[in-house]
């Protein structure tokens, strides 16, 4: 059984038209639904430009890796963009081993990721 502190949690923030999705906890086969639901909720609201902040992600298993790839494809198919920030050395290593680091545009900070979207500059985070 997964302890509540280990469960994946998602928090959505807005920076102008761009959504910032903070992911914390453990992204495993038992917990991937929370990430998927958050992304689908954003897409249904027409919010297609997303920064995925993984700085508080503690653990990622093969199901979590697969779910990251699935949500990325969902965003791209909706004509959106998803950028990633806050990779821990362990998560970054996993993405390199699986070659997914070539798929996910990674940025050193939220500010850099926000500025990489077309027609975006420094915006105040709400």
N, C-alpha and C positions, 0 to 999 in steps of 0.2 A: 504494500500500500504506500502511496506517495503522501508524504507529509505536506500539509497546506503551505508551508514556507517554500517547498520545492516546486510547487505547481507553477506552470507558466502563467504569467500575467501580462496583459497588454494594456497600455494606456495611450490614448490618442490625443495629440495636441495639434494645434493649427498654427502655421506661420504663413499668413495670407492664404493663397490658394493651395498651399502645399501642406499635406498631412504628415505629421511626425508620429511614428508608431514605436513606442518604447516596449521592448520585450524583455521580461525578466524571468528568472527561474530556470526550469529544465524543459527543453523542447524535446519530448520523447513521444513514442507511439501513443501513450496515454493522454498526452497533452496537446497534440497538434491542432485540435479543433478550435482552440481559443485564437490562435494566429489566423487560421483560415476564416473564421467568423469575422474577425476584425477587418481583414482585407476585403472580404466580400461586402461588408457593411459600408466601407469607404467607397468601393466601386459603385454600389447601388446608389449612393448619394452623389455620384458624378465626380468624386474626388479621386483622380487617377494618378496624381503625382505624389509619391510617397517616399519618405525617408524612414528606413527601418533602422532603429537604434538598438544594437545588440550588446551594448556595454554592460548590461546587468544579466546577460544570459550566462548561466552557470554551467550548463551541460547541453550537448546536442548529440542525439544518437542518429542512426541511419534513417529512421522515420522522420526525424526533425530535418535532416538534410533534404530528404525527398520533399517535405512540405515547403521548405524554403524555395526549392526549384519550382514547385507547383504554383505557389502564390506569385512568384516572379512572372511566370508564363501567363497567369491570369491577368496581371496588371498590364503586361505588354499587349496581350490580345485585346484589352479594353482601350488600346491606344494611349496607355499611360507609361510612366517611368518609375522605377523603384531603385533607389540608391541605398547603400548600406554604410553605416558608421558604427564605430565602437566595437570592432572585432577584438576579442581577447586573443592572445597568442595561440591558445589551444583551439579556438574556433577557426582562426585564420589558417592554422595548420590543417585542420580537417577540410576546409574549403580548397586548399591547395592540393591535398592528396586526391580529392575527388574531382579536381579540375574545375570546380564551380567558381573559383576566384576569377576565372576568365569571363564568367557570365555576369556576376554581380558587380556593378560599378561601386567601388569602395572609395570612401573619402575619409580624411583624417579627422574631420569635425562636422558637426551639424551645419555650421556656418558655410563651410566649403561645399557641402552637399546641396544646401539651399541655393547657393549662388550658381551652381552648375545647371539648374533648370533654366530653360529659355525664358527670357523676359523676367528674370528674378534678380533681385539684388539683396542687400541686407534688409531683412524684415524683422520686425519685433515678434518674438514668440509669445503667444497667448497662453 
